[in-house]
Amino acid sequence: MDGVLVVDKARGMTSHDVVSRLRRACGQRRIGHAGTLDPAATGILVVALGEATKLVPYLMAEEKVYDAVIHFGAETDTLDACGEVVERGPEEIALERREVEQVLASFQGRIEQEPPRVSAIRVGGMRAHAKVRRGDDFEMPTRTVDLYASELKAFCPRGLALRIVCGKGFYVRSLARDLSRRLGTVGHLARLRRRRVGRFSLASALPYSCIEGAISGDQAAQARLQGALLPIEAAAGHLPAVQLSDTGAEDAQQGRPVLAPGCLSGQLPELPDDEVALLFSPNGKALALAKRVGQGLRIVRGFRHSAPEA
């Protein structure tokens, strides 16, 4: 199976748990996910199978939409409801909605954020959560992240509910900590649900129960799982598309540079240095990912299953 599954992850599972169960359900080892969800979080987990695992770095870069609930009064070591309380503050704060919205707006844009200490980020060659478990004393380096949009959905003296749109590497747990402190108390992330990753939304997500059903031999669940698999061409639809000629398709399959104009069926796209294009054969199959170099395209990754038919 080569393609992408959009799974609605259940609460209490790690992202690795989902991948492990899918390996059993699909009978294949080559599976990976694009963007981790914490065990307490639910919602969209984008999972790539087979040749589609080559898309993972480009799927992870897509913007994400979350619904979050923050509770005031206690900050935990994990910054969510699963951790131990490390600091207490006022459980109720008397603020007007306009004040909360102004503080929330101050986090919008490109900001420096300190990630949670209990996270998978590497610090000094080791995962931060492993250093915490070992009792190490260390500083968590800040990272530049993007909060594109935020909306206060509900507010009461004990907490608030948000919808946020953010970029890669943004920690909603850190926002819960920082926003609570800015409002004059401490707090933690009580609930989190990821509603969208790029073009993938909950409306088309595969319920996790289908994975368990497929493992148990439920034929309807197995059929639904296979039917939910998006081919590479559809899963990578957010990338610039380049149609190749027969000559260009042959060069791409062999890993050779694809040069304009003889190898292309259309115009050579303008691409930033860090952006890739998806190359298609004349019969519409995804052949490779490539970056622009001068008047041509350099192959970054090729898809073995996508050779054009003779």
Backbone torsions as a table, in degrees:
resi	resn	phi	psi	omega
1	MET	NA	123.5	177.8
2	ASP	-121.0	115.9	179.9
3	GLY	163.6	-167.9	-175.2
4	VAL	-124.7	134.1	173.8
5	LEU	-110.7	134.2	175.0
6	VAL	-102.9	107.4	-172.7
7	VAL	-105.1	139.7	171.9
8	ASP	-90.1	97.4	-174.9
9	LYS	-68.8	139.4	178.5
10	ALA	-83.9	157.4	177.4
11	ARG	-68.9	144.1	176.5
12	GLY	92.2	-3.3	180.0
13	MET	-108.2	144.9	170.3
14	THR	-81.9	162.6	175.7
15	SER	-62.4	-35.2	178.2
16	HIS	-65.6	-34.2	176.5
17	ASP	-58.9	-44.0	-179.7
18	VAL	-62.7	-45.2	179.2
19	VAL	-61.1	-42.8	-179.6
20	SER	-61.8	-42.3	-180.0
21	ARG	-69.8	-35.2	177.4
22	LEU	-67.5	-35.6	176.7
23	ARG	-59.4	-39.6	178.8
24	ARG	-72.0	-41.5	-177.9
25	ALA	-66.1	-35.9	-175.3
26	CYS	-98.3	-12.1	179.0
27	GLY	69.2	33.9	177.0
28	GLN	-145.5	152.4	-173.8
29	ARG	-92.1	-29.2	-170.4
30	ARG	-82.1	83.6	-178.5
31	ILE	-139.9	138.5	176.7
32	GLY	-147.4	163.2	-178.6
33	HIS	-114.5	156.0	-178.4
34	ALA	-111.9	91.8	178.5
35	GLY	99.2	108.6	-176.3
36	THR	-71.3	143.4	168.5
37	LEU	-113.7	132.4	177.8
38	ASP	-62.0	154.6	-178.8
39	PRO	-54.6	-36.7	-177.6
40	ALA	-76.7	-14.9	-177.7
41	ALA	-86.8	155.6	175.2
42	THR	-124.8	172.8	174.7
43	GLY	111.0	-157.0	-167.3
44	ILE	-68.9	123.6	168.8
45	LEU	-122.7	116.9	-179.6
46	VAL	-87.2	120.4	-175.4
47	VAL	-119.3	130.5	-179.0
48	ALA	-107.1	138.3	-179.5
49	LEU	-119.0	143.1	174.0
50	GLY	58.6	-130.8	-177.7
51	GLU	-62.5	-23.2	-179.2
52	ALA	-69.4	-13.3	176.5
53	THR	-61.9	-19.7	177.2
54	LYS	-69.8	-14.4	178.6
55	LEU	-86.7	-12.7	-169.7
56	VAL	-51.6	-47.5	-178.9
57	PRO	-59.9	-29.4	-176.2
58	TYR	-87.8	-24.3	173.0
59	LEU	-76.1	-34.2	179.9
60	MET	-66.1	-27.2	-176.2
61	ALA	-76.9	-9.4	-177.7
62	GLU	-70.2	151.6	179.1
63	GLU	-69.7	155.2	-175.2
64	LYS	-128.1	147.1	178.8
65	VAL	-119.1	129.1	-178.9
66	TYR	-125.9	148.9	163.0
67	ASP	-105.9	127.2	-175.6
68	ALA	-130.8	145.6	173.9
69	VAL	-121.7	127.1	-179.6
70	ILE	-113.4	132.4	175.6
71	HIS	-108.4	135.8	178.9
72	PHE	-87.7	162.7	170.2
73	GLY	106.2	-20.6	-178.8
74	ALA	-149.1	129.3	171.6
75	GLU	-104.9	135.9	-177.7
76	THR	-110.6	165.8	-179.4
77	ASP	-67.7	-25.0	178.0
78	THR	-96.2	-8.1	-177.8
79	LEU	70.4	11.6	174.3
80	ASP	-134.1	-173.5	-174.3
81	ALA	-74.0	-7.7	-176.4
82	CYS	-86.7	-13.8	-173.0
83	GLY	-92.5	-179.5	176.9
84	GLU	-93.7	142.3	-178.4
85	VAL	-67.8	128.8	179.0
86	VAL	-114.9	-14.6	178.4
87	GLU	-157.5	141.2	178.0
88	ARG	-118.7	151.5	179.1
89	GLY	-149.7	-171.3	179.2
90	PRO	-55.9	130.0	179.0
91	GLU	-81.5	-18.4	178.1
92	GLU	-132.3	136.5	177.0
93	ILE	-128.4	132.2	-176.8
94	ALA	-93.1	91.5	179.8
95	LEU	-128.1	151.7	174.3
96	GLU	-81.7	152.3	-180.0
97	ARG	-55.4	-40.8	-178.6
98	ARG	-61.0	-38.6	178.0
99	GLU	-62.9	-44.7	-179.7
100	VAL	-62.8	-42.7	-179.8
101	GLU	-64.2	-36.2	178.4
102	GLN	-66.8	-42.6	178.1
103	VAL	-65.4	-43.0	179.0
104	LEU	-60.6	-41.1	-179.5
105	ALA	-63.3	-26.2	-178.9
106	SER	-68.3	-16.2	178.2
107	PHE	-90.7	-7.6	-173.8
108	GLN	-76.9	146.1	-179.8
109	GLY	106.8	-158.4	177.7
110	ARG	-89.6	118.6	-173.8
111	ILE	-131.2	164.5	171.0
112	GLU	-94.0	126.9	-176.3
113	GLN	-127.5	137.0	174.2
114	GLU	-91.0	114.0	-179.1
115	PRO	-66.4	162.7	175.7
116	PRO	-61.8	144.7	176.1
117	ARG	-67.6	-32.6	174.6
118	VAL	-90.0	88.0	-178.9
119	SER	-155.6	173.0	-177.2
120	ALA	-89.5	4.5	179.8
121	ILE	-65.3	139.5	179.4
122	ARG	-85.5	131.0	175.2
123	VAL	-127.5	115.1	-177.5
124	GLY	62.6	33.8	176.7
125	GLY	84.5	1.6	-179.5
126	MET	-128.8	147.0	175.9
127	ARG	-60.1	138.0	-177.9
128	ALA	-59.5	-41.0	-178.5
129	HIS	-63.8	-31.2	177.8
130	ALA	-69.9	-37.8	177.3
131	LYS	-66.1	-37.4	177.3
132	VAL	-64.1	-46.4	-179.9
133	ARG	-61.7	-32.3	-178.9
134	ARG	-80.3	-10.3	179.1
135	GLY	85.0	18.6	-179.3
136	ASP	-70.9	147.2	173.7
137	ASP	-99.2	116.7	-177.1
138	PHE	-152.0	158.7	176.6
139	GLU	-98.2	137.5	178.9
140	MET	-88.7	116.7	-179.9
141	PRO	-68.9	143.9	177.3
142	THR	-77.1	160.4	178.0
143	ARG	-134.2	149.9	176.6
144	THR	-84.6	122.2	-177.3
145	VAL	-134.0	168.7	-177.6
146	ASP	-120.8	126.9	168.7
147	LEU	-110.6	104.0	-172.9
148	TYR	-76.4	-38.1	-177.9
149	ALA	-157.3	152.5	177.6
150	SER	-148.1	144.8	-179.2
151	GLU	-138.6	130.6	175.3
152	LEU	-82.3	108.2	-176.7
153	LYS	-84.4	-34.0	-179.9
154	ALA	-158.6	154.2	-177.6
155	PHE	-151.5	137.4	172.7
156	CYS	-145.7	170.0	-177.3
157	PRO	-59.1	-21.9	-176.5
158	ARG	-96.1	-8.0	-179.0
159	GLY	170.0	-171.2	-177.8
160	LEU	-153.6	161.6	178.2
161	ALA	-121.0	135.2	-175.2
162	LEU	-127.2	154.6	161.0
163	ARG	-120.2	127.3	-177.8
164	ILE	-128.7	150.9	175.0
165	VAL	-121.0	120.1	-172.6
166	CYS	-138.5	171.9	-179.5
167	GLY	-101.1	-173.2	-178.7
168	LYS	-61.0	137.6	174.0
169	GLY	83.7	1.0	-179.8
170	PHE	-78.8	132.3	178.1
171	TYR	-105.3	115.9	177.3
172	VAL	-68.4	-30.3	176.4
173	ARG	-60.0	-40.8	178.6
174	SER	-67.3	-37.8	176.9
175	LEU	-62.1	-40.6	178.6
176	ALA	-60.1	-43.0	177.9
177	ARG	-63.5	-51.2	-173.6
178	ASP	-69.6	-39.0	180.0
179	LEU	-67.2	-42.4	178.6
180	SER	-61.1	-44.3	179.6
181	ARG	-63.6	-41.4	-179.5
182	ARG	-65.2	-26.4	179.5
183	LEU	-86.4	-2.3	174.5
184	GLY	99.7	18.0	177.5
185	THR	-147.1	-161.6	170.5
186	VAL	-124.6	161.6	-178.6
187	GLY	-165.0	178.3	179.7
188	HIS	-146.9	163.6	177.4
189	LEU	-79.0	115.5	-177.3
190	ALA	-88.3	-38.3	179.0
191	ARG	-146.3	149.2	177.9
192	LEU	-147.0	133.1	176.6
193	ARG	-135.3	124.1	178.3
194	ARG	-88.3	117.5	-174.3
195	ARG	-93.9	-27.9	-175.8
196	ARG	-152.6	144.1	169.3
197	VAL	-130.7	108.8	-175.6
198	GLY	58.1	-121.1	180.0
199	ARG	-90.0	-4.8	-176.3
200	PHE	-89.5	124.6	-177.6
201	SER	-123.7	168.5	179.6
202	LEU	-63.1	-26.3	-177.4
203	ALA	-59.0	-30.1	-178.0
204	SER	-111.6	11.3	-176.3
205	ALA	-76.9	147.5	178.2
206	LEU	-83.5	122.1	177.0
207	PRO	-59.7	140.8	-179.8
208	TYR	-59.3	-29.3	-179.0
209	SER	-58.8	-27.2	178.4
210	CYS	-67.0	-32.3	178.1
211	ILE	-67.0	-46.6	178.5
212	GLU	-64.4	-37.1	177.3
213	GLY	-63.5	-40.3	179.0
214	ALA	-64.8	-38.1	178.3
215	ILE	-64.2	-38.6	-177.9
216	SER	-78.9	-3.5	176.7
217	GLY	96.4	9.2	177.7
218	ASP	-67.5	113.3	-175.1
219	GLN	-65.7	-34.6	178.4
220	ALA	-65.9	-40.7	178.4
221	ALA	-67.3	-39.6	178.1
222	GLN	-62.9	-41.5	179.4
223	ALA	-66.3	-39.9	180.0
224	ARG	-66.5	-39.2	178.2
225	LEU	-62.2	-47.8	-179.4
226	GLN	-65.9	-35.4	179.5
227	GLY	-70.6	-22.9	-179.5
228	ALA	-83.6	-8.7	-177.6
229	LEU	-70.9	120.6	178.7
230	LEU	-88.4	128.7	176.5
231	PRO	-65.8	161.4	-178.3
232	ILE	-54.8	-40.2	-177.4
233	GLU	-59.3	-37.5	-179.5
234	ALA	-82.4	-40.3	-177.0
235	ALA	-64.9	-31.1	-178.4
236	ALA	-101.2	24.7	-177.1
237	GLY	-65.2	-14.1	178.6
238	HIS	-80.4	-12.0	-178.7
239	LEU	-86.4	149.5	174.2
240	PRO	-57.6	136.9	-177.4
241	ALA	-104.2	138.5	178.1
242	VAL	-127.8	120.6	178.4
243	GLN	-88.2	128.7	-177.8
244	LEU	-101.7	155.2	170.1
245	SER	-81.3	176.7	177.4
246	ASP	-59.2	-40.7	179.3
247	THR	-64.4	-44.9	179.3
248	GLY	-63.5	-38.5	179.2
249	ALA	-63.9	-40.0	178.5
250	GLU	-65.3	-42.1	178.8
251	ASP	-63.3	-42.9	-178.5
252	ALA	-63.2	-41.3	179.1
253	GLN	-62.9	-31.8	-179.3
254	GLN	-89.3	-0.6	179.5
255	GLY	80.3	11.1	-179.9
256	ARG	-84.0	156.3	175.8
257	PRO	-58.7	142.8	177.8
258	VAL	-100.7	113.3	-172.8
259	LEU	-104.5	141.9	175.7
260	ALA	-86.4	151.3	0.1
261	PRO	-96.8	-12.7	-170.4
262	GLY	-64.5	-24.3	-176.8
263	CYS	-92.3	-5.4	-175.1
264	LEU	-113.8	149.1	174.0
265	SER	-91.7	-11.5	179.4
266	GLY	-139.5	-152.3	-178.3
267	GLN	-83.5	149.8	173.7
268	LEU	-74.1	122.6	-175.1
269	PRO	-73.9	152.5	171.0
270	GLU	-81.6	121.1	-177.6
271	LEU	-128.2	132.9	170.3
272	PRO	-60.8	160.8	-175.7
273	ASP	-59.6	-31.1	-175.9
274	ASP	-97.5	9.6	-176.7
275	GLU	-108.7	145.3	178.6
276	VAL	-113.4	158.2	174.6
277	ALA	-115.8	154.5	176.9
278	LEU	-99.6	121.8	-177.4
279	LEU	-94.4	133.3	-178.2
280	PHE	-114.8	144.9	173.4
281	SER	-76.6	167.7	178.5
282	PRO	-58.2	-25.2	179.2
283	ASN	-94.6	13.4	171.8
284	GLY	87.0	12.5	178.6
285	LYS	-90.7	141.1	176.1
286	ALA	-71.5	125.1	-177.2
287	LEU	-104.1	-40.2	-171.8
288	ALA	-166.5	165.5	168.2
289	LEU	-105.3	139.6	-175.2
290	ALA	-146.3	155.8	174.4
291	LYS	-115.9	149.7	-178.9
292	ARG	-76.6	134.8	173.7
293	VAL	-135.5	107.5	-179.0
294	GLY	61.0	-124.1	-179.9
295	GLN	-98.5	27.1	179.7
296	GLY	-150.2	-170.0	-179.5
297	LEU	-128.5	132.6	177.5
298	ARG	-98.5	128.1	-178.5
299	ILE	-69.5	128.3	177.4
300	VAL	-97.5	-50.2	176.4
301	ARG	-143.9	140.2	176.8
302	GLY	-109.2	154.4	178.4
303	PHE	-106.0	113.5	-173.4
304	ARG	-65.4	-32.6	-174.9
305	HIS	-81.6	-1.8	-168.5
306	SER	-106.7	24.0	179.5
307	ALA	-63.8	139.9	178.8
308	PRO	-65.4	145.8	-179.7
309	GLU	-72.0	147.6	179.5
310	ALA	-71.9	NA	NA
